[in-house]
Amino acid sequence: QVQVVESGGGLVQAGGSLRLSCTASGTTSRIKTMGWYRQAPGKQRELVASVTSDSITNYADSVKGRFTISRDNAKNTVYLLMNSLKPEDTAIYYCNAVIGTFVPKVYWGQGTQVTVSS
């Protein structure tokens, strides 16, 4: 059974940094894309950043230049380095993994809270 597990959230002051990690386990199938999404109270879940198995990245405009996504394919792990954090970055951050070649399925983690104080 596929599991996606995030770690690394917490409380940080504005201007600080955090690194999130996410590992997908329980699969031998190809993981096409891994990504980070976030959901703030009262708002819809939004894409933060994603990375393909070929290391092609995509970022939300609001985090470009501040966040960096990277991936270790051997470990089925994706990282999100978040610098220059702002209070508006406060949200639950969810990791997802798109797994499988012919019929891809999307798996989600349970989320990790990131709180940025002003």
URGI-V119616 format. One record per residue. N is the residue number from 0. SS is DSSP state (a for helix, b for strand, c for the rest). PHI is phi in whole degrees, 0 to 359 (999 if undefined). BURIAL is b if it has 9 or more other ideal C-beta (glycine too) atoms within 8 Angstrom, else e. Layout:
{{N;SS;PHI;BURIAL} {N;SS;PHI;BURIAL}}
//
This chain:
{{0;c;999;e} {1;c;286;b} {2;b;233;e} {3;b;238;b} {4;b;232;b} {5;b;261;b} {6;b;205;e} {7;c;107;b} {8;c;288;b} {9;b;161;e} {10;b;254;e} {11;b;216;b} {12;b;281;e} {13;c;305;b} {14;c;92;e} {15;c;276;e} {16;c;227;b} {17;b;216;b} {18;b;236;b} {19;b;261;b} {20;b;233;b} {21;b;212;b} {22;b;236;b} {23;b;258;b} {24;b;228;e} {25;c;84;e} {26;c;219;b} {27;c;248;e} {28;c;281;e} {29;c;290;e} {30;b;265;b} {31;b;289;b} {32;b;224;b} {33;b;235;b} {34;b;209;b} {35;b;241;b} {36;b;236;b} {37;b;217;b} {38;b;221;b} {39;c;269;b} {40;c;305;e} {41;c;78;e} {42;c;239;e} {43;c;280;e} {44;c;293;e} {45;b;229;b} {46;b;290;b} {47;b;259;b} {48;b;197;b} {49;b;217;b} {50;b;215;b} {51;b;274;b} {52;c;293;b} {53;c;265;e} {54;c;69;e} {55;c;276;e} {56;b;251;b} {57;b;216;e} {58;b;231;b} {59;c;291;b} {60;c;302;e} {61;c;291;e} {62;c;242;b} {63;c;302;e} {64;c;87;e} {65;c;245;e} {66;b;252;b} {67;b;227;e} {68;b;258;b} {69;b;215;e} {70;b;215;b} {71;b;245;b} {72;a;296;e} {73;a;295;e} {74;a;256;e} {75;c;51;b} {76;b;234;b} {77;b;237;b} {78;b;238;b} {79;b;228;b} {80;b;268;b} {81;b;245;b} {82;c;250;e} {83;c;49;e} {84;c;296;b} {85;c;239;e} {86;a;305;e} {87;a;288;e} {88;a;277;b} {89;c;298;e} {90;b;182;b} {91;b;271;b} {92;b;258;b} {93;b;247;b} {94;b;258;b} {95;b;226;b} {96;b;225;b} {97;b;260;b} {98;b;239;b} {99;c;110;b} {100;c;263;e} {101;c;271;e} {102;c;231;e} {103;c;297;b} {104;b;238;e} {105;b;255;e} {106;b;242;b} {107;b;243;e} {108;c;275;b} {109;c;276;e} {110;c;100;b} {111;b;223;b} {112;b;280;e} {113;b;240;b} {114;b;236;e} {115;b;247;b} {116;b;268;e} {117;c;270;e}}
//
